[in-house]
């Protein structure tokens, strides 16, 4: 009788130990499942305005730092971007798509970056000249066009401007094209009164 009672005690003790282990494993399993069910990957970005040459770090927030980050832009050459910083390269606007991946979770967000630069211009030789910092005149009459861009790289149209050339050079603007007659080296000034922007460049006359 005593032996049976002792065996019963051992049996009951063993069952209690097994039951404790099962309950403990169940507790941690349920806890882990709850944590995983509540685990949500979030990423947040905001539109940015930066200047040419400016470096902006920490431009997005993410709740799991071990996530893999990928970036795509809809225009090249306006910004230099990786997951650590954005650098303004030239005036313009660009849309950025950022994708974060962690295990089987993928989230995306997009934002707009505006890079502010100074006003810019572009000389387009049409006939009788070439341009490389200076306007090189190769014929008696030179024709060229002028493009002007605002601080975000958009073309400016319908602005009032005045112009003149030094050293008795003759310059005229007709139907979107400048006509220049220069016999000696000179300089051209084009002034946009509306935006207070002065363009000036040298004219080099080659042997004609």
URUR-V178050 format. One record per pair of residues at least 12 apart in sequence whose ideal C-beta (glycine too) atoms are under 6 Angstrom apart, sorted by the first residue. I is the first residue (numbers start at 1). J is the second residue. D is the distance in Angstrom with one decimal. If there is no record, write none. Layout:
# URUR-V178050
I J D
I J D
This chain:
# URUR-V178050
41 64 5.9
41 102 5.2
41 105 4.2
41 107 5.0
42 63 4.8
43 62 4.7
43 100 4.7
43 107 5.2
43 109 5.1
44 61 4.6
45 60 4.5
45 109 4.8
45 111 4.1
47 111 5.2
47 112 4.5
48 113 4.9
49 114 4.6
50 88 4.7
50 115 5.8
51 88 5.8
51 116 5.1
52 88 4.7
52 115 5.9
52 117 4.3
53 88 6.0
54 88 5.0
55 85 5.4
55 87 5.3
56 86 4.7
57 85 4.6
59 86 5.6
62 100 5.7
64 102 5.3
67 100 4.4
67 102 4.3
68 101 4.4
69 83 4.2
69 100 5.7
70 99 4.7
71 98 5.5
72 97 4.8
73 94 5.2
73 96 5.4
74 95 4.6
75 94 4.6
78 90 6.0
78 92 4.0
78 94 4.5
78 115 5.6
79 94 5.8
79 113 5.7
88 115 4.1
90 117 5.8
91 115 5.5
91 117 3.0
91 151 5.4
91 152 5.0
91 153 4.2
92 115 5.5
92 152 5.8
92 153 3.7
93 114 5.1
93 152 5.8
94 113 5.1
95 112 5.6
96 111 5.6
97 110 4.8
114 152 5.9
116 151 5.0
117 151 5.5
119 197 4.6
120 149 4.4
121 148 5.0
121 199 5.2
122 147 4.3
123 144 5.7
124 145 4.3
125 144 5.1
126 143 4.0
126 144 5.6
127 143 4.5
128 141 5.6
128 142 4.2
129 142 4.0
129 144 5.9
134 202 4.5
134 204 5.0
135 203 4.9
136 204 5.1
137 182 5.5
137 205 4.8
138 206 5.3
140 208 5.9
141 181 5.7
142 180 4.3
143 177 5.5
143 179 5.9
144 178 5.3
145 177 5.5
159 192 5.3
159 194 4.9
160 193 5.4
160 194 5.5
161 190 5.8
161 192 4.7
162 191 5.1
163 190 4.5
164 189 5.7
165 186 5.3
165 188 5.0
166 186 4.7
166 187 4.8
167 184 5.2
167 186 3.9
169 182 3.8
169 186 4.2
182 203 5.3
182 205 5.4
184 205 6.0
185 204 5.6
185 205 5.7
186 203 4.6
187 202 5.3
188 201 5.9
